[in-house]
Amino acid sequence: MKIKKDNLSPKEKKNAYISIFILVLIIIAFFVYKKEHSDYREKLLSENTELTSGKIIGNSTYKTTHNYVEYEVNGKKFETRRSSSRIFNIREIYEIKYSKSNPEISEVDYTKPIIFDKNKFETINGIITKTYENDRLSVLSFSYKYRNEKYERDVILEKIGGLKKGNQIRILVKRNNPKISYLEK
């Protein structure tokens, strides 16, 4: 088999090599920027932070799972759209850690739901249907029946501990939106 000779002139070859070189530089610059931004974000969230509450205002499963969380700092509203392992219910409220020097940089802690008025919740029994745990994530799935409707829920925990499939647990169910429920602490 004979390899065909290319039909590019020396000037065209030079332009092709320059184009490839520029494309490689752009790709490298993108990854360097992304790494630097991630390091900057981690640095800001590791020092001089404050806690607030954030409400889930929307979510998306296009390409990856995102929850849109809105929070307020010093009267100014911010929104974060970080990817998440689960979709959470709209109007759920979670703890948010944000940078005091740049409040746009934040992190939602899905292991810490916030309940402002416990009277809006009812305590009932649920059954654990599944547990999942690895070094980064612990997810507890449970089912429950509320007002003759059956519901299923996943919650993210810091640790599963002794909770096992089939165990009965006490949960808090929001009266006006029974899809929202949490483990009773």
N, C-alpha and C positions, 0 to 999 in steps of 0.2 A: 504494500500500500504506500502510495506516494503522498506526502503532505503538500498541499497546494500552497503556493507562494501567495502572500497577501498582496492586495492591489493598492495598498496605501502608499502615498508619497512620503518622503521623510518628514515633510512639514505636517501632514495629517497624522503620522505616527506620533510626532512630538505633541501635537494638540490632544491626541487621545490619552497619552501618558499624563499630561498635565491635568486633564479632566479627571482621570482616575485618582491622581494624587490629591486633588482638591476635594473630591468626594470622600476619600479616606480621612482627610483632615477634618472635614465637617462631622463625620461619624465619630471620630475620636473626641472632638470638642464637645459633642452632645453628651457622651458618656462621662467626660470629665466634669462638665457642668452639673449633670445629674448627681454625681457622687459628692461634689462640693456642696450642692444645695442640701442634700440629705445630711451631710455632716453638720452643716450650719443649723439645720432644723433640730437635729439631735442635741447640739450644744445649747441652743436656746431653751429646749424643753428640759434640760438637765440642771439648769441654774436659773434662779430668779423667776420662779413660776408662781402662779396663783390658780385657785380652783374656782369654778363656777358651774352652773347647770346649763345644759343644752337640750333643746327639744328637736326631735326628729321631725322634719317638715316634708320629707320626700325620700324616695329611693329609686335606684335604677339597677337593672341587671344587664345592661348593654355592655358587652365584652367582659366586664368584671362587676362584682357586687359593690354598690356604693349606697351609703346612707347619707342624706343631706341633713346636716345638723346645724341649727341656728343657735347662737349664744350672744350674750350681751356683755360688754365690758365698758364701764364708765359711760353708760348711755348710748354707746355705739354698737350696732348689730354687726355680727360677723357670721359667716357661714363656712363650714368645712365640708369637704366632699371626699374624705379619705376612703380608700377601699376597706371592705369589711368581710368577714367570713360568713356573715348572716344578714338577712334583711330583717329590720326591726319595724315595729308598728309605728305609723305616724302618730305624733303627739306623745310618744314615750319620752321620758326625760332621763338623761344620764349625766354623770359627772364629767367635766371637761377640765383638763389642765392646759393652761395657755401661758405663753411667754409674756411677762410684764413689759418687756422692752418692745415686743412686736406681737400684739394680741392676735394677729392673723395666723400666727403659728400656734397650732393647738393639737390636742390629742384627746379623743373620746375614750373613756374607760367604760366599756360595755359590761364590766363586771360589777359596776356600781350604779344601779338604777336609783333614781331619786323619787321618793313619794312625799309630796308636800302635805297631802291630807289623807291620812290613813282611813278616815271615815268614808272615803269614796271607794274603799276596797272591802271585800268580804273574804273571810278566811274559810277555805274548804280543803278537801283532800284531793290529791292527785296521785297518779301512778307513774313511776319512772318507766319510760319505754326504751330509752337508749342512753348510753353514756359514751363519750369520746374524749380522750385525753392524750395530748402529746406534750412536748416540752414548751410549746408556745401557747397552746389553746386547750381549754377544758369546756366541753359542751354537754349540758344535761338536757335531754328531751323528756317531756312528760305529757300525759294526757289528763284531761279532767272534764267533768260534766257540770255545766252551769245552766240553770233554767232549761233543762231538758235538751240542751244542745251540747254536742261533744266538740272539744277543742284540743288542739295539740300545740305545743310550744317548745322552742329551744331557748335556753338561756346560757349565757357564757359565765362561767364561774372561775374564780382564781384556782381552786382545786376541787376535784370531785369528792375526794375523801372516801368515806364509807358508803356513799350512795351507790346502789346497784339496781340493775334492771328488775322491775317487778316490785320494788319497795314502794310503800305508801309514803307520801310526803304532804306536808301542810304548805299550801300556797295562798297567796293573796290574789284575788281576781277583781279587776276594776268593774264596778257595777254597771256603768253606762257603756263600757266597751270591753266585754269579756275576753277578747283576743289578747288583751294586755294582762299579763299575770307574772308573778315573781315568786320565788321561794320565800317562805316566811322565815325571818331571821330569829 
